[in-house]
Amino acid sequence: MVFSKVAVAASALSLGAYAIDAQINVDLQARYQSVDGFGCSQAFQRAEDIFGKYGLSPKNQSYVLDLMYSEERGAGFTILRNGIGSSNSSTSNLMNSIEPFSPGSPSSTPNYTWDHYNSGQFPLSQQARARGLPYIYADAWSAPGYMKTNQDENWSGFLCGIEGETCPSGDWRQAYADYLVQYVKFYAESGVPVTHLGFLNEPQEVVSYASMGSNGTQAAEFVKILGQTLEREGIDIELTCCDGVGWSEQEAMIPGLQVVGPDGKSAEDYLSVVTGHGYSSAPTFPLSTKRRTWLTEWTDLSGAFTPYTFFADGGAGEGMTWANHIQTAFVNANVSAFIYWIGAENSTTNSGMINLINDEVIPSKRFWSMASFSKFVRPNAQRVKATSSDASVTVSAFENTNGVVAIQVINNGTSAASLTIDLGKTHKEVKKVVPWVTSNDYDLEEMSEIDVKHNSFLASVPARSLTSFVTECE
């Protein structure tokens, strides 16, 4: 078993034994967004790290897959973000394209190829689904270079034929839509359905790796082409846009997506999810869209790998930093999903949640913080109202479809806090709650259960900690 039970830290307190530092109230009648889940990416050949590229044994390959995707034995991630490759080789960490070379023109017969590998992402998708993963988000960083104004998959450039962008080779918009649809077909024919599809990644950035530029109006133009192509093909999939480099940058693209055309429809009408990243601006406010929103990429890109620090000085790679990021994204930005950049990799940085060094699997405190949410907040759960009387003790709460309520309490203070938690009116009578603690001392450790009386209970939480209280219903 990955998790163990210890009788410490958050054990039951007798009534009147402690002064109450914070009053937490949960209101199940006040309901907000539904949840799709939590996840990560293994793009740019990081999937191969899991399958032994740097010496990970079969035993530890299974262990890390369980850590990420098994609800019983691990974090139970529900979203895998795959990269739709645009490269014609596997040099370095490039991702292979299903059409590595130009067919000659946009109207020529495509030369598609499928290797059932997809830079390691296809077998990873199979293994993740075998452990219960419901959602595969396929996202393109760029169209193949021959479809773009700069004739290169890297350094931004624009899709040929999109508003304001022309190429001697012609208009590649429909060819790119067909290309993305074929990728989805290859996965479906191989027994692994893609559930969500995107065609852009950080279109505001000009970088040395796969990338493609777009503004909101240009994105809207292609959303309609891709959406109509999917409809003609009879493919039921959730279309996304636009993975802006920051939350504010994604917000700036939304007006273009909402312009209604002569047909009475906007690009937003074709979308199921609006997606953004957290790099240049964090998800601290709701995006101005009627669609669900996902935080689809964020990480600490600067720090050396720090696996054992939940809190030291509030650094960018610490576990409590990410616990607060996740909670803020759900409570303040109303996201329905939170996807970290890389799940597991062989690296000396914090870009991954789990490090795979030789034949060692090293989960970070960032991983345990994510797991504290993902293990207990399952797909189609709903966020409900939760308030705290103490500003240093923050709270979020979710009710799952089976009636189980998960309450995440982050104690940002320097000393332990005594709490009274009132569950309000519940659909089922709650007799007990089980606390799970993550801190400098604990990695999502299960503590002794707490008795609940009249839908209220007392508990204590350690200083600088994240505790998930999970109800057990009669």
N, C-alpha and C positions, 0 to 999 in steps of 0.2 A: 504493500500500500504506500502511496505517496504521502498521505497525510496521517498524522497520529493524534491521539487524544491525551491531553495533559490537564491536570486539575490545578490550574494556576490562573493568575491575572484577572480573568473575567468571571470568576466563580460567583455563585449566588450570594447575595447579601441579605441578612435578615432585616426586616423592616425596622427602621429607626436606628440601625447600627452606625450609619454615617450621615453626615450632613450632605444634602444634595448640592453638588456643584452645578449641575446642568439639568434642566427639564427638557426632555425630547418628546414631542407630540407627533404622532403619525395619524393622518386622516385619509383613510382608504376611499372616502367618498369624493375627494378632490383628486381627479385623475388627469394625467397629462399624456405625453407621447408613448406610443408602443415601442418596444425594444426589438431590434433585429439581432444584436449581439456584439461580440468582441472578436478580435482576430489580429492577423498579421499578414505579412507577405514573405515569400521566399524567392522573389524575383532575382534577376541577374545571377542566375546559377547558384543562389544560396540554397536551393532545394538539394543540390548535389552534396552540400556540406552534411546534411542530415543522412544521406545515403552513403557516407564513408569516404568522401573525396579526400579528407585529411586524416583518415585512419579510424573513424568511429566504427566500433564493432557492431555486428548485427544485434547483439543484446542491447547495447546502448542506443542504437537506432530506434528500436522498439520503445525503449524507455523515453526518449525525447518526444517521439510521436504521441505516446500516451500522455506525457506531461502537457502537451499543447492541446490535444484534441479529445481526450477521453474525459467525459464528465465525471465518471466514477473515480478514475485514477489520476486525474490531472485538472487542468483549468477549464476544459470543455469549451475551447474556442469554437465559434460557430461561423466564422467568415475567414476564407482564405483568399487573399488578393493576388491573383496571378498576372504576370506581365505578358501581354501579347507582343511577341518579338518582332523586330524590324530589321534584323541583321542577316547577312548572308554567310556568316561564319560563327563559330563558337570560340573565337579568339578571346583571351582574357575572360571577362564575365559577360560577354555579349549574349543576347537571347535570339535564337533562331527564328526567322520569319517562315511562315507557311508558303510564301511566294518570294524566295530569296533573290530572284532576278526579274527584271522587267520583261513583260510579255511583248514589249515593243511599243504599244500605245494603249490608251485607256479602253479602246474598243476591241483589242486583241483578246484571244482566248487565254484566260489565266493559266499559269503553270503552277498549280498548287501542289504542295507536298506535305505529307503528315508522317512523322516518325514515331508516334505514340510515346514521345519522351518530353518534348516541349521544354528543353533546358532543365529537365528534372522535375518540372512542375506537374506533369501528367501523373507519374507514379505517386508523387506526393498527394495529389488530389485524390487518387484512389485510396491511399492509406488513411487520409483524413476522413473521407466519407465512410470508410469501414469502421471508424471510431465515432461516427455520429454527426460529422460536420454537415449542416444543411445547405450552406451558401458558398458558392464559388463566384467571386467577383473577378472577371477578366477585364483587364484595363490595358490599353495601348499607351505607351509613352510617346510613340511617334508612328506615323505612316512610314512605309519603306521609303528610302531616299529618292527613288525614281518617281515617286508621286508628289514630290515637294519642290518648292521654288528653289531651294539651295542644293538640290540633288544629293542630299546627305541626311542620314537618319539623325545625325547630331546637330548641335548648334542651331536649334530652333528651326527657322524656315517655316513656310506655310503650305497647306494643302493646295495643290494646283487647281484653280477654278473657283476657289472660295472667294467671297466678295473682296475685290481689290487686288487679287493675286492671280496672275496668268503665267503660263509656262509654254515654251515652244512645243512641248510634247502633247499639250492639250489639257482637257478638264478631267481630273482624276477623282472627282468627288464620288460618283457612283461606283467606280472601281474600288475605292477605299471602303465604301459601305459593303459591297459584295465580299471583299476580303475579310472584314470583321464577321460577317454572317457565316462565311465558310469556316472560320476558326471555331465558331460556336457549333457548327454542324459536325466538325471533326470530333469534338469532345462528346457530343451527344451520341454519335454513331459508335463511339468507343465506350459507352456506358457511364459517362461522367457528365451530367448536364451542367452547363453554365447557367447560373441563376440571375446574374447581374452583369451588364456590359457597359464599358466606358471606352472612349476613344481619345481622351486627352489626359495629360499629366502635367501639372504646373506650367500652363501655357504662357505665364508671365516671365519665365526664366529662359535665358540663353546660356546653355551649358554644353560641356564637351561630350555628354552621353546622349542617348536617345531622347529627343525632345521635339516639340512642335508648337509653334505659336498660334494664338487665337485670341480675339476679343469676344465679348458676349454676343455681338451680332453675328459674327462668323460661326461661333459655336452653335447658335440657334439655327442657322442655315443648314449645317450638317446634321444636327439632331433630327430635323424634319426628314432629310433624305434617308438617314439610317432608320428612323422610326417607320417610315413608309415601306422601306425594303423589308424590314422584319415582318410587317403586317402582310405584305404580298407573299412572303415565304411561309406564313402561318406559324411563326416562331413566337412562343410565349416566353418573354424574358423581361426583366426589369432594366430599363435603360437609365443610365446615370450621366451626369455632367457636373463639374468640369475639372475636379481635383485641383482647384486653385492653390497656389503655393502657401497662401495664408487665408484665414477666415474672412478677413476684410477684403482681400483680393477676390475671393469667390463671391462675396456679396456684391462687388462692383460689376460682376458679369451677369447678375440675375436680371436687371432690367432688359437686357438684350434678349434673354430667354423668354420674357413675358410679352414681347410685342406680338400682337394678334395680326395674322396675315389675311389676305383676301379670302382664304378658305374658312375664316372664322376660328382658326386654331393658332395657338402659340407653340413654340418649342417646348415650353413647360408642360403642355398637355401630353406630350409624348414621353415625358420623363416620369420615373417612379421615385428617384432619389436624386437629391442635389448633394454633391460631394465637395469637400474642401480639406486642406491640410492645416497644420498648426505652426509652421515654421516662422513665417514673417509676421503673423498675427494669430493669436490664440483664439480658440472657440469659447468666447465669453458672452455671446449674445446670439439670439435666434436669427437665422438667415431669413430674408424677406421672401419666402416661397411658401406655397401651399403644399409642397411635397415633403416627404420625410428627408432628413438630412443625416449624413454620415461624416464623421471625422475619419478620413481614410489613410492618412499618413502623418506621422510625427515621431521624432526620436531626439536623443541628445547626440548631435553630430560632432561634438568637440571633445568630450571627455574620454579618458582611458577607461577600460572596462572596470566597473566598480560593483562587484556582485553582492557584497555583504553589508552595504550601507543603506539602511532605511532612512536614517537622518543623521547628518553630521553638522552641516552648515547651510542646508537648503540648496545644495548644488543641483545642477541641471539633470544629473543622472541618478539622483537618489530616489529611493522607493516612495517616500512620502511626497516628493515633488510630483511624481506621476499619479499617486493616489488622488492628490488635489486636482491635477489636470483632468482626470477621468470624471471625478465628481462634478467639477465645474462645467465640463462639457455637457453632461446630462442635465444638471439642474439649471444652469444659466443659459446654455445654448440650445437646450431641448434636442440634442442629437439622439438618434435611434441606434447608432453604432459607433464604436471606438476601435480603430484599427491602428496598431503600432506598426512601425516600419518593418523591421525584420524580426522574426520570431527566434530563430536559432542560426548561428553562424560561427565560423572560425575567424575570430577577429580580436584585435587588441582595443577596440573602442566600445562605446555604449550603444552602437547602432542596433545591436541585437539584444533581446531580452534574456536569451540563454546562450552561453558560450560553449562551443564544442572544440576543446583543445586536445589534440591527439585522440585519446579514447576516454575523455572525461567530459561529463555533462555538468555544467555549472549554471544553475538558474540564478538570476539576479533578483534583487528586491523589487525591481520594476516588474518582473514577471509575477512575483507573489502578489503585488498590489493589483495588477490586472486580474489575476486569478481570484482575488477576493471579491471582485464583482462578477466575473464571467461564470464562475462555478455555481453561483446561486441566483443570478438574474438570467433567465433562460428566454429563448425566442418567444415573442408575443406577450411577454410580461409588460405591465404598464407602470410607469413611474407615478407615484402618488405623493401627496404633500407630506413633507416632514420638516419640522422646525426645531431649532435649538435655542435655549435661552442664553447660551454662552457663545460669544463670537469665536472663541478659540476651539470650540467643539462643533464641527460641521457635520451635516447629516444628509443622507439621501435614502430613499426607500422605494421599493418596487414590489408589486404583487404579481406573482406568477399565475399562469392559467389554472394550476392545481390548487390555488389558494395560499400557497406558501409565500410569506412575506420575508424579504431580505432587506435589512437595514444596515447601511454602512456608516459607521461613526469614525471620523478622523479627529483624534485629539492632537491638535497642533501645539498644545501647551507643554510647559517644561515639567509638569508634575501630573501624577495620576489624577483622574477625575471620577467622582462618584456620580452616577446618573440615575434618574428615574425615567423610564420610557413607557409612555402611554400609547397603546396600540389603537385606541378608539374603538369604533364599531367594526368588528370583523365578520366575514361571511361564515367562518367556522370558529368554534371555540378553541382558543389557544391555551394549552396547558403548560408548554415548555418552549424555551428558545435555546438554541445552541450558539455560543459565541465562537468565532474563529479569529485569531489574532495574528497580525503581521506587524513586526517592529524590528529593531536591531537584534532582538533576542529570539524572535519567532518567525517562522516561514509558514504563514497560514496554518497555524496549529489549532486543532479542535480542542476547546476547553470544556470543562464540566457544564452540563446543562443547567439552566436556571428555571425555577418554577415561576409560573405566571399566575397571578391572582387578579381576577376582575379585569383582565386584559391590560395589566400593568405589572412591571417588574423593576427591580433594582439591580444595578450592575456597576462594576468599576472597569475603567479602561486605562491601560498604562500611558505614561507620557509618551509623546511622539509615536503614535501608533495608529493603525487602522484595524477596526474590529467590525466584522460582519456578524450581525445577530440574525439567525435564521429560525423562523417559527416552525414548531411541530404541531400540526393540527390534529384534533380528535376526529 
